[in-house]
Amino acid sequence: MAVVTIVGAGVIGLSWARLFDEAGWEVRVTDPRPDLRELVRRELPGRPVTATADLAAAASGADFVQEAGPERIEVKEEMFAALAAHTRDDVVLASSSSSLLPSVIARGNPAAGRIVIGHPFNPPELMPLVEVVPGPRTAAGTVERALEVYRGLGKLPIRLDKEIPGFVGNRLQKVFNDQAVYLVQQGVIGVRELDDLVRASLGLRWAVTGPFESGSLGGGPAGMRHLVEHVGSQMTFETGTPDPARLGEVLDAVEEAYGTGEAAYERLADRRDERTRSVLGPLGWQGPAPRDGKTRG
Ligand SMILES: NC(=O)c1ccc[n+]([C@@H]2O[C@H](COP(=O)([O-])OP(=O)(O)OC[C@H]3O[C@@H](n4cnc5c(N)ncnc54)[C@H](O)[C@@H]3O)[C@@H](O)[C@H]2O)c1
């Protein structure tokens, strides 16, 4: 049985652990948190997952490593230095990082050729995408192996042609979210109303077509060229940028709309997962088969 070492038992690491276990891998989880064993027992009930705070021991003999530790470059550099030292030289070291460049994570690392980004979308168990981002020193074989592993988990891995901070998904998300904050700050719309507006329009549209395919359709038989020249030609307004000094007002409004704390999180995450699961199959994605009925950490 192939062995995967998951580094970090947070929201993302535990979800990776379930995915790899479902796909028939032997799973080891490593994290320095003192309650690791209890956490793994609680969140991955009945699954034969090994848990240890000893990263070197967890990595030794692994066939694939999926890192999901803190999003801080100094911690990533330290973790990848240890991973390079304690894995075979044919083992892919994939980072779940949401935005850090693989070339920076691999800086000074003797295993730079084995380091690649394998960035999932939250929750990894449900979202089909994994962005695979090579750095300039990442070996072609590393990318191929990462793509193969993620396909084996039922994911849709998409390889970027070159690295860029935030990759593609989070760059798009950043522009979109900045505009959402700006619109609320400008008093144009409330937090809940903006979410409803997106769910009822762009969210649904982008679940079935991407922005370019949708643009092509928006122009009718003449395609996106017509849309750009016709409707697009009038969209000459400035989009503006949010005021960072007034971000607190928006965060207050978000908390008022959705609450915070364990109970609110559980309720919202359950609703999100249920809705996501209900559309995965009809949209042609492979849905998960959670044995323990959970999809989250
Ligand atoms: N949360 C998201 O929406 C999301 C989505 C995609 C990717 N990511 C990326 O996944 C990674 C993990 O994010 P998260 O949200 O699960 O974070 P998290 O804070 O929930 O979990 C991080 C875990 O790493 C552990 N850790 C700390 N030092 C460690 C070490 N030296 N070795 C091993 N583990 C260590 C912590 O104890 C913690 O359990 C980050 O790189 C993040 O950018 C997050």
The ligand as an ORCA input file, in Angstrom:
! r2SCAN-3c Opt
* xyz 0 1
  N      -8.162     27.080      4.948
  C      -8.290     27.195      3.654
  O      -9.327     27.642      3.130
  C      -7.179     26.727      2.741
  C      -7.508     26.372      1.421
  C      -6.487     25.903      0.586
  C      -5.177     25.828      1.037
  N      -4.890     26.201      2.319
  C      -3.485     26.080      2.753
  O      -3.358     24.895      3.495
  C      -2.389     25.071      4.529
  C      -3.038     24.748      5.861
  O      -4.108     25.631      6.066
  P      -5.210     25.347      7.207
  O      -6.315     26.291      6.923
  O      -5.471     23.885      7.295
  O      -4.411     25.839      8.506
  P      -4.702     25.441     10.033
  O      -4.200     26.583     10.831
  O      -6.104     24.971     10.204
  O      -3.725     24.164     10.247
  C      -2.332     24.253     10.244
  C      -1.807     23.114     11.100
  O      -0.389     23.068     10.996
  C       0.111     22.679     12.264
  N       1.541     22.964     12.368
  C       2.162     24.042     12.925
  N       3.504     23.889     12.828
  C       3.725     22.692     12.230
  C       4.894     21.959     11.890
  N       6.112     22.454     12.111
  N       4.746     20.742     11.312
  C       3.512     20.249     11.065
  N       2.368     20.890     11.360
  C       2.478     22.104     11.938
  C      -0.766     23.441     13.253
  O      -0.696     22.846     14.549
  C      -2.140     23.299     12.608
  O      -2.830     22.151     13.087
  C      -1.889     26.505      4.413
  O      -0.696     26.534      3.649
  C      -3.012     27.197      3.651
  O      -2.573     28.302      2.879
  C      -5.863     26.620      3.188
*
